Amino acid sequence: MTLLHNPVIRGFAPDPSMVRVGDWYYVATSSFEWFPTIPLHRSRDLAHWEYAGHVSGAVPGDSLAGVPDSGGIWAPSLSWDGERFWVVYSIVRSVGTPYFDTDTYVCTATQAAGPWSVPRRIASHGFDPALFHDQGRLWLLNLQNDHRPGGRRFAGIVLTELDRETLASVGDTHLLLQHERLVEGPKLLREDGRYYLVLAEGGTGFEHGVLVARSREITGPYELDDRPLLTSRDDPSLELQKAGHGELVQLPDESWVLSHLTARPLNTPEGPRCPLGRETAIQAISWDAEGWPRLRHGGVHPEVEVDIPTVPSAERVLKPESESGSKSESGRLTSPSDPLGWPWSTLRTPVDPSWADTTARPGWIRLRGRHGPESWWAHSLLARRITEHRAEAEVTVEARPGSFTQAAGLVLWYNTESHLALDLTWAEPEGEGQRGQQWRGGGRRVLSLVERDEGSTRQMAVVEVEEGESAFTIGVSITDGVARFWRLGGDGARTQVGPDLDFTRLSDDHGSKLRFTGAMAGIHAVDLVDAAFTADFRGFRLSCG
């Protein structure tokens, strides 16, 4: 038996779609507005996971410029037909509107690491598509969206056959199931002569769950189970909340597991918040006498520790780079030949040497400033996922901003509406107001701590920098939902910059708009006038746990 500790993929790894191929298990997760698109992880024992690549080229033109926060790639579904991996996903270009404006694509590859085929657009009924391979036939499942006034935005689950070669729709689209509660994220499997439809139920927040329906015919009618397979909505004391969006996978010994999303909340005066985002978990499954899947441990609640009957030989088990809760980052480490690869991520476009250069100054990352942090287009930001509630980030930055339109520093990021940044920038001479007088010369370099929350941006502190200083080590420590920024003095001592800040606002559960990602830590640079200002960074470190 293998003991796994949930979440198995920690920090911003939502909507997991899992498949077994030989001795390996693979998981694809949502990437939203972030690159690399559709991260893939793999494991031999379901307990220890490593980054295995991503679906390169998933976005036509390699650009999500202009896509709103939490838009982009939602809920990719990964499958294997015996010869190739398939991934189907929707690019959502409108968030919080009746239309969603989705484009649905399919890519294939013989290996998870790629190369992946050029995406081909298919029928786009709504988001959360999935493919089902059945006896040589290919079927597309989807949520149906009704955008009309008075319509149900979650108007049921539909099924369409696709031609395996052209991916064109074949025959009619079938309405499989409608439900009084919101259902989405359909997955289909065949077991013991029945088709089982696994559904995400109740939305993706604290009310989330997994519901199952079944039928003797693939096109229905489908009978709903009289209880959820999984949920945590009825017990706020559970360590794992938001449990839902599941997929059933059979193991080599013919036992079953359920992959699903979950979240680990922090309690705040405003209610529970999950700054780490939604994460990937796994539960053991058994089948009852009536032919329904059930959690092996009983009930409907997710467990943190789960015994899985997978015992590959010792040499085949991944040697994890970090155990859960250690101070190392999850996923593989950045290799010397790929210094800006995973675990780095970028917003709306892939990393590009035109604005992120590691060759101009060996051992440093040079960022060229572009748009400001509220841009949906061209923000020069490199960030990594925060995977534990206790974390620390630091970096050394060297730059000479000459205007308030130039800045560079360390950022805690959720989205354009919620972030915290400690930046090296320019300010007027002390005692003078903000009247644009930088063109007269003079002024001073400062460290500026800024908090952006929905509807307002606040400067929380300004610390003057000595003229002779060239490089500054700055950092942030996160404990119990509180972020404390600091700078390192010449004597090696830390000096806090500004007040304690509320890190939990960088979460799905704060604000008035839909939010689906997770908190990140990273570096950025801004130049609103010439896009020519550069800043050099070295020694970035993010430790979690």
Secondary structure, 3 states (H helix, E strand, C coil): CEEEECCCECCCCCCCEEEEECCEEEEECCCECEECCCEEEEECCCCCCEEEEECCCCCHHHCCCCCCCCCEEEEEEEEECCCCEEEEEEEECCCCCCCCCEEEEEEEECCCCCCCCCCEEECCCCCCCEEEEECCEEEEEEECCCCCCCCCCCCCEEEEEECCCCCCEEEEEEEEECCCCCEEEEEEEEECCEEEEEEEECCCCCCCEEEEEEECCCCCCCEECCCCCEECCCCCCCCCEEEEEEEEEECCCCCEEEEEEEECCEEECCEEECCCCCEEEEEEEEECCCCCEEECCCCCCCCCEEEECCCCCHHHCCCCCCCCCCCCCCCCCCCCCCCCCCCCEEECCCCCCCCEECCCCCCCEEEECECCCCCCCCCEEEEEECCCCCEEEEEEEECCCCCCCEEEEEEEEEECCEEEEEEEEEECCCCCCCCCHHHHCCCEEEEEEEEEECCEEEEEEEEECCCCCCEEEEEEEEECCEEEEEEECCCCCEEECCCCEEHHHCCCCCCCCCCCCCCEEEEEEEECCCCCCEEEEEEEEEEEC
